[in-house]
Amino acid sequence: MEAYKGNVEVESVKRNTLSKQVVERIVQLLNSGQLKPGDKLPTEMELIHMLGVSRPVLREALSSLETMEVITRKTRGGTYFNDKIGSKPYSVMLSLAAGNLPAVIEARMALELGLVTMAAEKITDEQLQRLKLTIDAIANSVDDDYGEIDKEFHLIIAMSANNPIIEGMIDSLLMMYDRMNTQIKYRERDVTVRFHTAIYHALVNRDPHEAFTQMYRHLSYARDKILKSHELGNE
């Protein structure tokens, strides 16, 4: 991590929506390229002087940035921009839409369809072996109780993207999975195994188009099943 070198510039705050503006000004240090992920921010006193705000306003803004996982404050070590995006921004957005099941399902589909195409290019042999193990475990599951194994299958694909931006979305993906999982009234083991196996073979063949197609078939089937059950439950 690089320490602050005293040569950054940031606009001072001129109006009285102070804390929000301070957040925007500090994030602008990243957007402008003056500081990079992992870099140390100026000290509190330096930021107070640069921004023209009081210590309480600055600390409120820093607390907001820490909650959003943009920065990390270390005792006697200073404040640093995080190296990668955390899950909080995505989790908050998902929480706001938690009651809109169709939107949650569509968001998961959009994310996973992109992930599986990247997985076809990036997934490792070790990850493919782990995928195969989850398929075998589902096939041999008792009483169709394989929800956590099913989630592991999708998590392996997501993590295979090996992308620091996408990693921040993974927790949200799992939240979406859990939200959908609560709506599944009955499981179809053979159907799941068939869908997962088709996705697995597409990944083994490093075929992003086929991987997309098979994942879409899988998630589309799940979407229709869940929404039908949800609608019947609300009648």
Solvent accessible surface area in square Angstrom, and as a share of the most:
residue,aa,sasa,rsa
1,M,145,0.65
2,E,82,0.37
3,A,64,0.49
4,Y,46,0.17
5,K,139,0.59
6,G,50,0.48
7,N,117,0.60
8,V,16,0.09
9,E,137,0.61
10,V,27,0.16
11,E,115,0.51
12,S,45,0.29
13,V,16,0.09
14,K,162,0.69
15,R,158,0.58
16,N,140,0.72
17,T,73,0.43
18,L,54,0.27
19,S,21,0.14
20,K,139,0.59
21,Q,9,0.04
22,V,0,0.00
23,V,22,0.13
24,E,83,0.37
25,R,49,0.18
26,I,1,0.00
27,V,45,0.26
28,Q,88,0.39
29,L,1,0.01
30,L,51,0.25
31,N,109,0.56
32,S,55,0.36
33,G,51,0.49
34,Q,71,0.32
35,L,13,0.06
36,K,101,0.43
37,P,84,0.53
38,G,3,0.03
39,D,9,0.04
40,K,52,0.22
41,L,2,0.01
42,P,3,0.02
43,T,75,0.44
44,E,50,0.22
45,M,117,0.52
46,E,66,0.29
47,L,3,0.02
48,I,30,0.15
49,H,155,0.69
50,M,38,0.17
51,L,0,0.00
52,G,58,0.56
53,V,12,0.07
54,S,56,0.36
55,R,94,0.34
56,P,96,0.60
57,V,25,0.15
58,L,0,0.00
59,R,114,0.42
60,E,102,0.46
61,A,0,0.00
62,L,2,0.01
63,S,48,0.31
64,S,42,0.27
65,L,0,0.00
66,E,65,0.29
67,T,89,0.52
68,M,75,0.34
69,E,54,0.24
70,V,38,0.22
71,I,2,0.01
72,T,54,0.32
73,R,81,0.30
74,K,90,0.38
75,T,114,0.67
76,R,235,0.86
77,G,26,0.25
78,G,28,0.27
79,T,20,0.12
80,Y,33,0.13
81,F,2,0.01
82,N,39,0.20
83,D,91,0.47
84,K,110,0.47
85,I,69,0.35
86,G,16,0.15
87,S,20,0.13
88,K,87,0.37
89,P,45,0.28
90,Y,40,0.15
91,S,18,0.12
92,V,85,0.49
93,M,116,0.52
94,L,22,0.11
95,S,65,0.42
96,L,154,0.77
97,A,36,0.28
98,A,43,0.33
99,G,76,0.73
100,N,76,0.39
101,L,1,0.01
102,P,60,0.38
103,A,38,0.29
104,V,2,0.01
105,I,0,0.00
106,E,101,0.45
107,A,46,0.35
108,R,12,0.04
109,M,13,0.06
110,A,73,0.56
111,L,31,0.16
112,E,2,0.01
113,L,21,0.10
114,G,33,0.32
115,L,2,0.01
116,V,0,0.00
117,T,36,0.21
118,M,57,0.26
119,A,0,0.00
120,A,0,0.00
121,E,129,0.58
122,K,92,0.39
123,I,3,0.01
124,T,69,0.40
125,D,96,0.50
126,E,93,0.42
127,Q,28,0.12
128,L,15,0.07
129,Q,117,0.52
130,R,92,0.33
131,L,0,0.00
132,K,81,0.34
133,L,120,0.59
134,T,11,0.06
135,I,8,0.04
136,D,53,0.28
137,A,39,0.30
138,I,0,0.00
139,A,45,0.35
140,N,118,0.61
141,S,14,0.09
142,V,115,0.66
143,D,131,0.68
144,D,46,0.24
145,D,116,0.60
146,Y,3,0.01
147,G,10,0.10
148,E,123,0.55
149,I,51,0.26
150,D,12,0.06
151,K,31,0.13
152,E,60,0.27
153,F,0,0.00
154,H,5,0.02
155,L,44,0.22
156,I,3,0.01
157,I,1,0.01
158,A,2,0.01
159,M,82,0.37
160,S,3,0.02
161,A,0,0.00
162,N,115,0.59
163,N,41,0.21
164,P,74,0.47
165,I,96,0.49
166,I,20,0.10
167,E,51,0.23
168,G,4,0.03
169,M,49,0.22
170,I,10,0.05
171,D,72,0.37
172,S,5,0.03
173,L,2,0.01
174,L,38,0.19
175,M,76,0.34
176,M,12,0.05
177,Y,11,0.04
178,D,60,0.31
179,R,65,0.24
180,M,5,0.02
181,N,43,0.22
182,T,93,0.54
183,Q,30,0.13
184,I,47,0.24
185,K,141,0.60
186,Y,132,0.50
187,R,50,0.18
188,E,48,0.22
189,R,81,0.30
190,D,105,0.54
191,V,26,0.15
192,T,15,0.09
193,V,32,0.19
194,R,144,0.53
195,F,27,0.11
196,H,0,0.00
197,T,41,0.24
198,A,31,0.24
199,I,0,0.00
200,Y,32,0.12
201,H,97,0.43
202,A,3,0.02
203,L,0,0.00
204,V,63,0.36
205,N,107,0.55
206,R,98,0.36
207,D,51,0.27
208,P,37,0.23
209,H,150,0.67
210,E,68,0.31
211,A,0,0.00
212,F,87,0.36
213,T,48,0.28
214,Q,18,0.08
215,M,0,0.00
216,Y,92,0.35
217,R,130,0.48
218,H,17,0.07
219,L,2,0.01
220,S,17,0.11
221,Y,89,0.34
222,A,19,0.15
223,R,57,0.21
224,D,82,0.43
225,K,39,0.16
226,I,3,0.01
227,L,37,0.18
228,K,136,0.58
229,S,21,0.14
230,H,54,0.24
231,E,106,0.48
232,L,104,0.52
233,G,64,0.61
234,N,106,0.54
235,E,168,0.75
